């Protein structure tokens, strides 16, 4: 499944809506997404959303869509 993650780059600062960024990950489940982010970044994860086919097509067309991969 493809997941859209909304996050703040600095987990030590309060979340500010204007600083929210998005990334996209391919993973088995939300838990795997959160674990990969916890192990490889210091992001403050605000929300993880599963993308259905229609939403994924929209994101590919209208957003800066690029799948993020982390090496284990």
PDB file as gemmi writes it, atoms N, CA and C in Angstrom:
CRYST1    1.000    1.000    1.000  90.00  90.00  90.00 P 1                      
ATOM      1  N   UNK A   1       0.833  -1.171   0.000  1.00  0.00           N  
ATOM      2  CA  UNK A   1       0.000   0.000   0.000  1.00  0.00           C  
ATOM      3  C   UNK A   1       0.882   1.241   0.000  1.00  0.00           C  
ATOM      4  N   UNK A   2       0.332   2.300  -0.554  1.00  0.00           N  
ATOM      5  CA  UNK A   2       1.010   3.584  -0.543  1.00  0.00           C  
ATOM      6  C   UNK A   2       0.388   4.441   0.555  1.00  0.00           C  
ATOM      7  N   UNK A   3       1.254   5.060   1.345  1.00  0.00           N  
ATOM      8  CA  UNK A   3       0.818   5.909   2.445  1.00  0.00           C  
ATOM      9  C   UNK A   3       1.322   7.329   2.233  1.00  0.00           C  
ATOM     10  N   UNK A   4       0.482   8.286   2.587  1.00  0.00           N  
ATOM     11  CA  UNK A   4       0.870   9.693   2.600  1.00  0.00           C  
ATOM     12  C   UNK A   4       1.098  10.071   4.052  1.00  0.00           C  
ATOM     13  N   UNK A   5       2.270  10.637   4.327  1.00  0.00           N  
ATOM     14  CA  UNK A   5       2.639  11.020   5.684  1.00  0.00           C  
ATOM     15  C   UNK A   5       2.743  12.535   5.747  1.00  0.00           C  
ATOM     16  N   UNK A   6       2.005  13.130   6.657  1.00  0.00           N  
ATOM     17  CA  UNK A   6       2.122  14.560   6.932  1.00  0.00           C  
ATOM     18  C   UNK A   6       3.006  14.701   8.157  1.00  0.00           C  
ATOM     19  N   UNK A   7       4.014  15.564   8.059  1.00  0.00           N  
ATOM     20  CA  UNK A   7       5.002  15.646   9.129  1.00  0.00           C  
ATOM     21  C   UNK A   7       5.610  17.042   9.238  1.00  0.00           C  
ATOM     22  N   UNK A   8       6.257  17.272  10.366  1.00  0.00           N  
ATOM     23  CA  UNK A   8       7.089  18.449  10.608  1.00  0.00           C  
ATOM     24  C   UNK A   8       8.527  17.936  10.659  1.00  0.00           C  
ATOM     25  N   UNK A   9       9.451  18.675  10.076  1.00  0.00           N  
ATOM     26  CA  UNK A   9      10.837  18.217  10.042  1.00  0.00           C  
ATOM     27  C   UNK A   9      11.499  18.199  11.411  1.00  0.00           C  
ATOM     28  N   UNK A  10      11.131  19.122  12.289  1.00  0.00           N  
ATOM     29  CA  UNK A  10      11.777  19.205  13.601  1.00  0.00           C  
ATOM     30  C   UNK A  10      10.789  18.811  14.695  1.00  0.00           C  
ATOM     31  N   UNK A  11      11.040  17.682  15.302  1.00  0.00           N  
ATOM     32  CA  UNK A  11      10.120  17.188  16.331  1.00  0.00           C  
ATOM     33  C   UNK A  11      10.261  17.941  17.657  1.00  0.00           C  
ATOM     34  N   UNK A  12      11.269  18.797  17.772  1.00  0.00           N  
ATOM     35  CA  UNK A  12      11.484  19.526  19.012  1.00  0.00           C  
ATOM     36  C   UNK A  12      10.749  20.858  19.054  1.00  0.00           C  
ATOM     37  N   UNK A  13      10.210  21.269  17.914  1.00  0.00           N  
ATOM     38  CA  UNK A  13       9.470  22.523  17.852  1.00  0.00           C  
ATOM     39  C   UNK A  13       7.975  22.230  17.781  1.00  0.00           C  
ATOM     40  N   UNK A  14       7.157  23.180  18.229  1.00  0.00           N  
ATOM     41  CA  UNK A  14       5.704  22.971  18.133  1.00  0.00           C  
ATOM     42  C   UNK A  14       5.267  22.884  16.663  1.00  0.00           C  
ATOM     43  N   UNK A  15       4.258  22.087  16.416  1.00  0.00           N  
ATOM     44  CA  UNK A  15       3.748  21.925  15.054  1.00  0.00           C  
ATOM     45  C   UNK A  15       3.078  23.219  14.590  1.00  0.00           C  
ATOM     46  N   UNK A  16       3.440  23.650  13.397  1.00  0.00           N  
ATOM     47  CA  UNK A  16       2.853  24.831  12.769  1.00  0.00           C  
ATOM     48  C   UNK A  16       2.343  24.392  11.405  1.00  0.00           C  
ATOM     49  N   UNK A  17       1.077  24.611  11.162  1.00  0.00           N  
ATOM     50  CA  UNK A  17       0.428  24.116   9.947  1.00  0.00           C  
ATOM     51  C   UNK A  17       1.203  24.490   8.680  1.00  0.00           C  
ATOM     52  N   UNK A  18       1.716  25.710   8.635  1.00  0.00           N  
ATOM     53  CA  UNK A  18       2.432  26.179   7.437  1.00  0.00           C  
ATOM     54  C   UNK A  18       3.741  25.435   7.198  1.00  0.00           C  
ATOM     55  N   UNK A  19       4.244  24.753   8.214  1.00  0.00           N  
ATOM     56  CA  UNK A  19       5.487  23.995   8.078  1.00  0.00           C  
ATOM     57  C   UNK A  19       5.247  22.515   7.790  1.00  0.00           C  
ATOM     58  N   UNK A  20       4.003  22.112   7.679  1.00  0.00           N  
ATOM     59  CA  UNK A  20       3.695  20.709   7.418  1.00  0.00           C  
ATOM     60  C   UNK A  20       4.118  20.328   6.012  1.00  0.00           C  
ATOM     61  N   UNK A  21       4.795  19.195   5.905  1.00  0.00           N  
ATOM     62  CA  UNK A  21       5.244  18.664   4.619  1.00  0.00           C  
ATOM     63  C   UNK A  21       4.636  17.280   4.439  1.00  0.00           C  
ATOM     64  N   UNK A  22       4.733  16.771   3.223  1.00  0.00           N  
ATOM     65  CA  UNK A  22       4.183  15.444   2.924  1.00  0.00           C  
ATOM     66  C   UNK A  22       5.244  14.581   2.251  1.00  0.00           C  
ATOM     67  N   UNK A  23       5.188  13.305   2.533  1.00  0.00           N  
ATOM     68  CA  UNK A  23       5.995  12.329   1.821  1.00  0.00           C  
ATOM     69  C   UNK A  23       5.141  11.097   1.593  1.00  0.00           C  
ATOM     70  N   UNK A  24       5.584  10.252   0.690  1.00  0.00           N  
ATOM     71  CA  UNK A  24       4.820   9.066   0.308  1.00  0.00           C  
ATOM     72  C   UNK A  24       5.708   7.847   0.484  1.00  0.00           C  
ATOM     73  N   UNK A  25       5.132   6.789   1.076  1.00  0.00           N  
ATOM     74  CA  UNK A  25       5.880   5.561   1.318  1.00  0.00           C  
ATOM     75  C   UNK A  25       5.060   4.349   0.907  1.00  0.00           C  
ATOM     76  N   UNK A  26       5.756   3.338   0.427  1.00  0.00           N  
ATOM     77  CA  UNK A  26       5.153   2.051   0.117  1.00  0.00           C  
ATOM     78  C   UNK A  26       5.515   1.116   1.266  1.00  0.00           C  
ATOM     79  N   UNK A  27       4.503   0.600   1.955  1.00  0.00           N  
ATOM     80  CA  UNK A  27       4.755  -0.265   3.099  1.00  0.00           C  
ATOM     81  C   UNK A  27       3.595  -1.239   3.281  1.00  0.00           C  
ATOM     82  N   UNK A  28       3.819  -2.254   4.115  1.00  0.00           N  
ATOM     83  CA  UNK A  28       2.786  -3.257   4.381  1.00  0.00           C  
ATOM     84  C   UNK A  28       1.628  -2.693   5.185  1.00  0.00           C  
ATOM     85  N   UNK A  29       1.958  -1.789   6.139  1.00  0.00           N  
ATOM     86  CA  UNK A  29       0.925  -1.233   7.000  1.00  0.00           C  
ATOM     87  C   UNK A  29       1.419   0.066   7.625  1.00  0.00           C  
ATOM     88  N   UNK A  30       0.530   0.740   8.342  1.00  0.00           N  
ATOM     89  CA  UNK A  30       0.880   2.016   8.967  1.00  0.00           C  
ATOM     90  C   UNK A  30       1.973   1.848  10.010  1.00  0.00           C  
ATOM     91  N   UNK A  31       1.945   0.751  10.713  1.00  0.00           N  
ATOM     92  CA  UNK A  31       2.965   0.504  11.728  1.00  0.00           C  
ATOM     93  C   UNK A  31       4.367   0.468  11.110  1.00  0.00           C  
ATOM     94  N   UNK A  32       4.500  -0.168   9.941  1.00  0.00           N  
ATOM     95  CA  UNK A  32       5.797  -0.226   9.260  1.00  0.00           C  
ATOM     96  C   UNK A  32       6.253   1.164   8.820  1.00  0.00           C  
ATOM     97  N   UNK A  33       5.305   1.993   8.390  1.00  0.00           N  
ATOM     98  CA  UNK A  33       5.626   3.375   8.010  1.00  0.00           C  
ATOM     99  C   UNK A  33       6.172   4.123   9.217  1.00  0.00           C  
ATOM    100  N   UNK A  34       5.457   4.073  10.317  1.00  0.00           N  
ATOM    101  CA  UNK A  34       5.870   4.798  11.522  1.00  0.00           C  
ATOM    102  C   UNK A  34       7.211   4.287  12.050  1.00  0.00           C  
ATOM    103  N   UNK A  35       7.424   2.991  11.990  1.00  0.00           N  
ATOM    104  CA  UNK A  35       8.685   2.424  12.465  1.00  0.00           C  
ATOM    105  C   UNK A  35       9.847   2.900  11.597  1.00  0.00           C  
ATOM    106  N   UNK A  36       9.685   2.878  10.273  1.00  0.00           N  
ATOM    107  CA  UNK A  36      10.745   3.335   9.369  1.00  0.00           C  
ATOM    108  C   UNK A  36      11.069   4.804   9.613  1.00  0.00           C  
ATOM    109  N   UNK A  37      10.050   5.617   9.808  1.00  0.00           N  
ATOM    110  CA  UNK A  37      10.277   7.036  10.065  1.00  0.00           C  
ATOM    111  C   UNK A  37      10.967   7.251  11.411  1.00  0.00           C  
ATOM    112  N   UNK A  38      10.562   6.502  12.415  1.00  0.00           N  
ATOM    113  CA  UNK A  38      11.153   6.625  13.751  1.00  0.00           C  
ATOM    114  C   UNK A  38      12.641   6.236  13.719  1.00  0.00           C  
ATOM    115  N   UNK A  39      12.969   5.200  12.939  1.00  0.00           N  
ATOM    116  CA  UNK A  39      14.342   4.712  12.884  1.00  0.00           C  
ATOM    117  C   UNK A  39      15.251   5.569  12.008  1.00  0.00           C  
ATOM    118  N   UNK A  40      14.673   6.285  11.030  1.00  0.00           N  
ATOM    119  CA  UNK A  40      15.492   6.969  10.030  1.00  0.00           C  
ATOM    120  C   UNK A  40      15.381   8.486  10.019  1.00  0.00           C  
ATOM    121  N   UNK A  41      14.484   9.053  10.798  1.00  0.00           N  
ATOM    122  CA  UNK A  41      14.313  10.502  10.810  1.00  0.00           C  
ATOM    123  C   UNK A  41      14.042  10.991  12.224  1.00  0.00           C  
ATOM    124  N   UNK A  42      14.012  12.292  12.358  1.00  0.00           N  
ATOM    125  CA  UNK A  42      13.591  12.887  13.633  1.00  0.00           C  
ATOM    126  C   UNK A  42      12.315  13.688  13.415  1.00  0.00           C  
ATOM    127  N   UNK A  43      11.521  13.282  12.430  1.00  0.00           N  
ATOM    128  CA  UNK A  43      10.288  13.987  12.085  1.00  0.00           C  
ATOM    129  C   UNK A  43       9.231  13.847  13.178  1.00  0.00           C  
ATOM    130  N   UNK A  44       8.400  14.863  13.267  1.00  0.00           N  
ATOM    131  CA  UNK A  44       7.194  14.809  14.080  1.00  0.00           C  
ATOM    132  C   UNK A  44       6.065  14.402  13.133  1.00  0.00           C  
ATOM    133  N   UNK A  45       5.641  13.165  13.192  1.00  0.00           N  
ATOM    134  CA  UNK A  45       4.603  12.659  12.297  1.00  0.00           C  
ATOM    135  C   UNK A  45       3.251  13.129  12.811  1.00  0.00           C  
ATOM    136  N   UNK A  46       2.535  13.837  11.950  1.00  0.00           N  
ATOM    137  CA  UNK A  46       1.225  14.353  12.322  1.00  0.00           C  
ATOM    138  C   UNK A  46       0.113  13.378  11.940  1.00  0.00           C  
ATOM    139  N   UNK A  47       0.248  12.755  10.763  1.00  0.00           N  
ATOM    140  CA  UNK A  47      -0.847  11.932  10.256  1.00  0.00           C  
ATOM    141  C   UNK A  47      -0.313  10.981   9.195  1.00  0.00           C  
ATOM    142  N   UNK A  48      -0.797   9.754   9.193  1.00  0.00           N  
ATOM    143  CA  UNK A  48      -0.468   8.764   8.170  1.00  0.00           C  
ATOM    144  C   UNK A  48      -1.771   8.328   7.534  1.00  0.00           C  
ATOM    145  N   UNK A  49      -1.855   8.448   6.227  1.00  0.00           N  
ATOM    146  CA  UNK A  49      -3.102   8.167   5.501  1.00  0.00           C  
ATOM    147  C   UNK A  49      -2.861   7.124   4.410  1.00  0.00           C  
ATOM    148  N   UNK A  50      -3.701   6.112   4.365  1.00  0.00           N  
ATOM    149  CA  UNK A  50      -3.656   5.134   3.285  1.00  0.00           C  
ATOM    150  C   UNK A  50      -4.299   5.751   2.048  1.00  0.00           C  
ATOM    151  N   UNK A  51      -3.623   5.655   0.913  1.00  0.00           N  
ATOM    152  CA  UNK A  51      -4.160   6.225  -0.314  1.00  0.00           C  
ATOM    153  C   UNK A  51      -4.871   5.153  -1.130  1.00  0.00           C  
ATOM    154  N   UNK A  52      -6.142   5.392  -1.429  1.00  0.00           N  
ATOM    155  CA  UNK A  52      -6.842   4.488  -2.336  1.00  0.00           C  
ATOM    156  C   UNK A  52      -6.424   4.844  -3.769  1.00  0.00           C  
ATOM    157  N   UNK A  53      -6.889   4.089  -4.747  1.00  0.00           N  
ATOM    158  CA  UNK A  53      -6.445   4.279  -6.132  1.00  0.00           C  
ATOM    159  C   UNK A  53      -6.742   5.677  -6.659  1.00  0.00           C  
ATOM    160  N   UNK A  54      -7.928   6.205  -6.382  1.00  0.00           N  
ATOM    161  CA  UNK A  54      -8.302   7.525  -6.884  1.00  0.00           C  
ATOM    162  C   UNK A  54      -7.450   8.617  -6.245  1.00  0.00           C  
ATOM    163  N   UNK A  55      -7.246   8.516  -4.945  1.00  0.00           N  
ATOM    164  CA  UNK A  55      -6.443   9.513  -4.241  1.00  0.00           C  
ATOM    165  C   UNK A  55      -4.983   9.438  -4.684  1.00  0.00           C  
ATOM    166  N   UNK A  56      -4.477   8.243  -4.895  1.00  0.00           N  
ATOM    167  CA  UNK A  56      -3.109   8.057  -5.360  1.00  0.00           C  
ATOM    168  C   UNK A  56      -2.931   8.679  -6.743  1.00  0.00           C  
ATOM    169  N   UNK A  57      -3.884   8.452  -7.631  1.00  0.00           N  
ATOM    170  CA  UNK A  57      -3.818   9.039  -8.979  1.00  0.00           C  
ATOM    171  C   UNK A  57      -3.805  10.564  -8.899  1.00  0.00           C  
ATOM    172  N   UNK A  58      -4.627  11.127  -8.014  1.00  0.00           N  
ATOM    173  CA  UNK A  58      -4.666  12.575  -7.838  1.00  0.00           C  
ATOM    174  C   UNK A  58      -3.322  13.092  -7.321  1.00  0.00           C  
ATOM    175  N   UNK A  59      -2.768  12.439  -6.314  1.00  0.00           N  
ATOM    176  CA  UNK A  59      -1.491  12.871  -5.744  1.00  0.00           C  
ATOM    177  C   UNK A  59      -0.378  12.807  -6.788  1.00  0.00           C  
ATOM    178  N   UNK A  60      -0.366  11.767  -7.605  1.00  0.00           N  
ATOM    179  CA  UNK A  60       0.657  11.646  -8.644  1.00  0.00           C  
ATOM    180  C   UNK A  60       0.553  12.779  -9.654  1.00  0.00           C  
ATOM    181  N   UNK A  61      -0.651  13.233  -9.905  1.00  0.00           N  
ATOM    182  CA  UNK A  61      -0.882  14.271 -10.903  1.00  0.00           C  
ATOM    183  C   UNK A  61      -0.693  15.683 -10.344  1.00  0.00           C  
ATOM    184  N   UNK A  62      -1.049  15.906  -9.090  1.00  0.00           N  
ATOM    185  CA  UNK A  62      -1.094  17.266  -8.562  1.00  0.00           C  
ATOM    186  C   UNK A  62      -0.075  17.583  -7.465  1.00  0.00           C  
ATOM    187  N   UNK A  63       0.646  16.635  -6.980  1.00  0.00           N  
ATOM    188  CA  UNK A  63       1.602  16.887  -5.902  1.00  0.00           C  
ATOM    189  C   UNK A  63       3.009  16.541  -6.379  1.00  0.00           C  
ATOM    190  N   UNK A  64       3.975  16.904  -5.570  1.00  0.00           N  
ATOM    191  CA  UNK A  64       5.363  16.535  -5.847  1.00  0.00           C  
ATOM    192  C   UNK A  64       5.530  15.086  -5.373  1.00  0.00           C  
ATOM    193  N   UNK A  65       4.998  14.155  -6.172  1.00  0.00           N  
ATOM    194  CA  UNK A  65       4.913  12.759  -5.760  1.00  0.00           C  
ATOM    195  C   UNK A  65       6.230  12.041  -6.025  1.00  0.00           C  
ATOM    196  N   UNK A  66       6.797  11.505  -4.948  1.00  0.00           N  
ATOM    197  CA  UNK A  66       8.003  10.689  -5.044  1.00  0.00           C  
ATOM    198  C   UNK A  66       7.996   9.747  -3.851  1.00  0.00           C  
ATOM    199  N   UNK A  67       8.111   8.467  -4.103  1.00  0.00           N  
ATOM    200  CA  UNK A  67       8.137   7.498  -3.014  1.00  0.00           C  
ATOM    201  C   UNK A  67       9.473   7.590  -2.270  1.00  0.00           C  
ATOM    202  N   UNK A  68       9.397   7.620  -0.952  1.00  0.00           N  
ATOM    203  CA  UNK A  68      10.577   7.658  -0.097  1.00  0.00           C  
ATOM    204  C   UNK A  68      10.889   6.235   0.318  1.00  0.00           C  
ATOM    205  N   UNK A  69      12.167   5.871   0.232  1.00  0.00           N  
ATOM    206  CA  UNK A  69      12.586   4.546   0.662  1.00  0.00           C  
ATOM    207  C   UNK A  69      13.748   4.694   1.635  1.00  0.00           C  
ATOM    208  N   UNK A  70      13.737   3.883   2.674  1.00  0.00           N  
ATOM    209  CA  UNK A  70      14.825   3.878   3.645  1.00  0.00           C  
ATOM    210  C   UNK A  70      15.533   2.550   3.570  1.00  0.00           C  
ATOM    211  N   UNK A  71      16.864   2.583   3.641  1.00  0.00           N  
ATOM    212  CA  UNK A  71      17.644   1.357   3.692  1.00  0.00           C  
ATOM    213  C   UNK A  71      17.633   0.826   5.108  1.00  0.00           C  
ATOM    214  N   UNK A  72      17.524  -0.468   5.245  1.00  0.00           N  
ATOM    215  CA  UNK A  72      17.504  -1.071   6.587  1.00  0.00           C  
ATOM    216  C   UNK A  72      18.871  -1.518   6.977  1.00  0.00           C  
TER     217      UNK A  72                                                      
END                                                                             
